[in-house]
Amino acid sequence: MRCAVLVGVSSLVLLNECQRHQGWQGWVYPDRNNLAESLPLGEFASLPQCRAAARNVITRLEKEVHDSEPVQAAYECGFKCKPSGMGGLNVCERTER
C-alpha cells in the first residue's frame, strides 16, 4: 500500500513539473549588455503573447527613463524551460526574440 501511495505521489509531482513548463516563459534584460540582470515576465500560452508582454515592459522602461540615454533593453522568450540548478539560470528547449 505504501509503495502505491509513493508511486502515485511521485507521478503527480512529475506530472505537475512537466505541465508547469510546457508553454513560453519570458525575460526582459533592461541592459542588453548585462544579461545577469533580468525581469521575469511569467508564463504564456504562445510566443506572440510572450513577445507582446516583453515589448510592453520595454516600452514602460523607455517611458521611465528621463535622461538622454536611450534604453538598451532586450528580451527573450523560452519554450519548455526548466531551472538548470546553476544560479537561477534556465535551460529552454527553444529560445526566440
Contacts in CASP RR format, 6 or more apart in sequence:
PFRMAT RR
TARGET T0000
AUTHOR 0000-0000-0000
METHOD contacts of the structure
MODEL  1
MRCAVLVGVSSLVLLNECQRHQGWQGWVYPDRNNLAESLPLGEFASLPQC
RAAARNVITRLEKEVHDSEPVQAAYECGFKCKPSGMGGLNVCERTER
17 82 0 8 1.000
20 43 0 8 1.000
21 43 0 8 1.000
21 80 0 8 1.000
21 81 0 8 1.000
21 82 0 8 1.000
22 80 0 8 1.000
23 43 0 8 1.000
23 44 0 8 1.000
23 45 0 8 1.000
23 79 0 8 1.000
23 80 0 8 1.000
24 43 0 8 1.000
24 44 0 8 1.000
24 45 0 8 1.000
24 46 0 8 1.000
24 47 0 8 1.000
24 49 0 8 1.000
24 50 0 8 1.000
24 77 0 8 1.000
24 78 0 8 1.000
24 79 0 8 1.000
25 40 0 8 1.000
25 41 0 8 1.000
25 42 0 8 1.000
25 43 0 8 1.000
25 44 0 8 1.000
25 50 0 8 1.000
25 77 0 8 1.000
25 78 0 8 1.000
25 81 0 8 1.000
25 90 0 8 1.000
25 92 0 8 1.000
26 40 0 8 1.000
26 41 0 8 1.000
26 42 0 8 1.000
26 43 0 8 1.000
26 44 0 8 1.000
26 50 0 8 1.000
26 53 0 8 1.000
26 54 0 8 1.000
26 75 0 8 1.000
26 76 0 8 1.000
26 77 0 8 1.000
26 78 0 8 1.000
27 38 0 8 1.000
27 39 0 8 1.000
27 40 0 8 1.000
27 41 0 8 1.000
27 54 0 8 1.000
27 75 0 8 1.000
27 76 0 8 1.000
28 38 0 8 1.000
28 39 0 8 1.000
28 41 0 8 1.000
28 54 0 8 1.000
28 57 0 8 1.000
28 58 0 8 1.000
28 61 0 8 1.000
28 73 0 8 1.000
28 74 0 8 1.000
28 75 0 8 1.000
29 35 0 8 1.000
29 37 0 8 1.000
29 38 0 8 1.000
29 39 0 8 1.000
29 73 0 8 1.000
29 74 0 8 1.000
29 75 0 8 1.000
29 76 0 8 1.000
30 37 0 8 1.000
30 39 0 8 1.000
30 61 0 8 1.000
30 71 0 8 1.000
30 73 0 8 1.000
31 37 0 8 1.000
31 72 0 8 1.000
31 73 0 8 1.000
32 72 0 8 1.000
32 73 0 8 1.000
32 74 0 8 1.000
33 72 0 8 1.000
39 57 0 8 1.000
41 50 0 8 1.000
41 53 0 8 1.000
41 54 0 8 1.000
41 57 0 8 1.000
41 75 0 8 1.000
42 53 0 8 1.000
44 50 0 8 1.000
44 53 0 8 1.000
44 77 0 8 1.000
47 77 0 8 1.000
47 79 0 8 1.000
47 96 0 8 1.000
50 77 0 8 1.000
50 78 0 8 1.000
51 75 0 8 1.000
51 77 0 8 1.000
51 96 0 8 1.000
51 97 0 8 1.000
54 75 0 8 1.000
54 76 0 8 1.000
54 77 0 8 1.000
55 75 0 8 1.000
57 75 0 8 1.000
58 71 0 8 1.000
58 73 0 8 1.000
58 75 0 8 1.000
61 71 0 8 1.000
61 73 0 8 1.000
62 70 0 8 1.000
62 71 0 8 1.000
62 73 0 8 1.000
65 71 0 8 1.000
74 97 0 8 1.000
75 97 0 8 1.000
76 95 0 8 1.000
76 96 0 8 1.000
76 97 0 8 1.000
77 95 0 8 1.000
77 96 0 8 1.000
77 97 0 8 1.000
78 90 0 8 1.000
78 92 0 8 1.000
78 93 0 8 1.000
78 94 0 8 1.000
78 95 0 8 1.000
78 96 0 8 1.000
79 92 0 8 1.000
79 93 0 8 1.000
79 94 0 8 1.000
79 95 0 8 1.000
79 96 0 8 1.000
80 92 0 8 1.000
80 93 0 8 1.000
80 94 0 8 1.000
81 90 0 8 1.000
81 91 0 8 1.000
81 92 0 8 1.000
81 93 0 8 1.000
82 90 0 8 1.000
82 91 0 8 1.000
82 92 0 8 1.000
83 89 0 8 1.000
83 90 0 8 1.000
83 91 0 8 1.000
84 90 0 8 1.000
84 91 0 8 1.000
END
